[in-house]
Amino acid sequence: MKFFIIAGAINGFLSVALGAFGAHALKERLSEKYLAVWETAVQYQMFHALALVAIGILMSSKLLGHVTSLNTAGYLILVGIILFSGSLYALSLSGISVLGAITPIGGVAFLVGWIMLIVAATKFAN
């Protein structure tokens, strides 16, 4: 599905841009702890951006096609990026530790998204 390829490409772009921003603009402004949190957000965003692209390719191929579990996987991974990486970016910039409570919700969305990808592969692949 074109949506997931575009969403993955946008998130890949943002991951590179935010990684560079963290390495250059924030290096002197954030503590080591919060810079490490920022880097974790960047890494997870990139890994899952690639997953979105892969899901989009699988949906447009004849291998798995447009199956509900792939669609669900894509949306869960996208929500995971927003909640997981987004909360870590906000935490790094603000220092408000309660924002860290949102991060595990994004992590669960990632996990369920990967499970749905497994379901799609085992249920519908030849």
C-alpha positions as CSV (number, residue, x, y, z in Angstrom):
1,M,0.0,0.0,0.0
2,K,1.4,3.3,-1.1
3,F,0.5,4.9,2.3
4,F,2.9,2.7,4.3
5,I,5.8,3.2,1.8
6,I,5.3,7.0,2.0
7,A,4.9,6.9,5.8
8,G,8.1,4.8,6.0
9,A,10.0,7.2,3.7
10,I,8.9,10.2,5.7
11,N,9.9,8.6,9.0
12,G,13.2,7.5,7.5
13,F,13.8,11.1,6.4
14,L,12.8,12.5,9.8
15,S,15.0,9.9,11.6
16,V,18.1,11.1,9.6
17,A,17.2,14.8,10.1
18,L,16.6,14.3,13.9
19,G,19.7,12.2,14.3
20,A,21.8,15.0,12.7
21,F,20.0,17.6,14.8
22,G,20.8,15.7,17.9
23,A,24.4,15.1,17.0
24,H,25.1,18.7,16.1
25,A,22.6,21.1,17.6
26,L,21.8,19.3,20.8
27,K,25.2,17.8,21.6
28,E,26.2,20.8,23.8
29,R,22.6,21.5,25.1
30,L,21.5,18.1,26.4
31,S,23.1,16.0,29.2
32,E,24.6,12.7,28.2
33,K,21.6,10.9,29.6
34,Y,19.1,12.8,27.4
35,L,21.3,12.7,24.4
36,A,21.3,8.9,24.7
37,V,17.5,8.9,25.0
38,W,17.4,11.0,21.8
39,E,19.6,8.5,20.0
40,T,17.4,5.7,21.1
41,A,14.4,7.5,19.7
42,V,16.2,8.0,16.4
43,Q,17.3,4.4,16.1
44,Y,13.8,3.0,16.8
45,Q,12.2,5.4,14.4
46,M,14.6,4.3,11.6
47,F,14.2,0.6,12.3
48,H,10.4,0.9,12.1
49,A,10.5,3.3,9.1
50,L,12.1,0.5,7.2
51,A,9.5,-1.9,8.5
52,L,6.7,0.4,7.2
53,V,8.4,0.4,3.7
54,A,8.6,-3.4,3.8
55,I,4.9,-3.7,4.8
56,G,4.0,-1.4,1.9
57,I,6.0,-3.4,-0.5
58,L,4.5,-6.7,0.8
59,M,1.0,-5.2,0.4
60,S,1.6,-4.2,-3.2
61,S,3.2,-7.5,-4.1
62,K,1.4,-10.7,-4.9
63,L,3.4,-12.5,-2.2
64,L,1.1,-11.6,0.6
65,G,-1.2,-9.0,-1.0
66,H,-3.5,-6.6,0.8
67,V,-4.4,-8.6,3.9
68,T,-5.9,-7.2,7.1
69,S,-3.1,-8.3,9.3
70,L,-0.5,-6.4,7.2
71,N,-2.7,-3.3,7.3
72,T,-3.0,-3.7,11.1
73,A,0.8,-4.2,11.4
74,G,1.5,-1.1,9.5
75,Y,-0.8,1.1,11.5
76,L,0.5,-0.3,14.8
77,I,4.1,0.3,13.8
78,L,3.2,3.9,12.8
79,V,1.5,4.5,16.1
80,G,4.5,2.9,17.8
81,I,6.8,5.4,16.1
82,I,4.7,8.3,17.2
83,L,4.3,7.2,20.8
84,F,7.7,5.6,21.4
85,S,10.0,7.9,19.6
86,G,7.8,10.9,20.0
87,S,7.7,10.5,23.8
88,L,11.5,10.1,23.9
89,Y,12.1,13.2,21.8
90,A,9.8,15.2,24.1
91,L,11.4,13.7,27.2
92,S,14.9,14.6,25.9
93,L,13.9,18.2,25.1
94,S,11.7,18.9,28.2
95,G,13.2,16.7,30.9
96,I,9.6,16.0,32.0
97,S,10.1,12.4,33.3
98,V,6.3,11.6,33.2
99,L,6.6,11.6,29.4
100,G,8.6,8.4,29.8
101,A,5.3,6.7,30.8
102,I,4.1,6.9,27.2
103,T,7.1,5.2,25.8
104,P,6.1,1.6,26.8
105,I,2.7,2.0,25.1
106,G,4.6,2.7,21.9
107,G,6.8,-0.3,22.6
108,V,3.7,-2.5,22.9
109,A,2.3,-1.1,19.6
110,F,5.7,-2.1,18.0
111,L,5.5,-5.6,19.4
112,V,1.9,-6.2,18.4
113,G,2.7,-4.8,14.9
114,W,5.6,-7.3,14.5
115,I,3.2,-10.1,15.7
116,M,0.7,-9.1,13.1
117,L,3.4,-9.2,10.4
118,I,4.2,-12.8,11.6
119,V,0.5,-13.6,11.4
120,A,0.3,-12.3,7.8
121,A,3.3,-14.3,6.8
122,T,2.2,-17.6,8.3
123,K,-1.4,-17.3,7.3
124,F,-1.3,-16.0,3.8
125,A,2.1,-16.9,2.3
126,N,2.4,-19.8,0.0
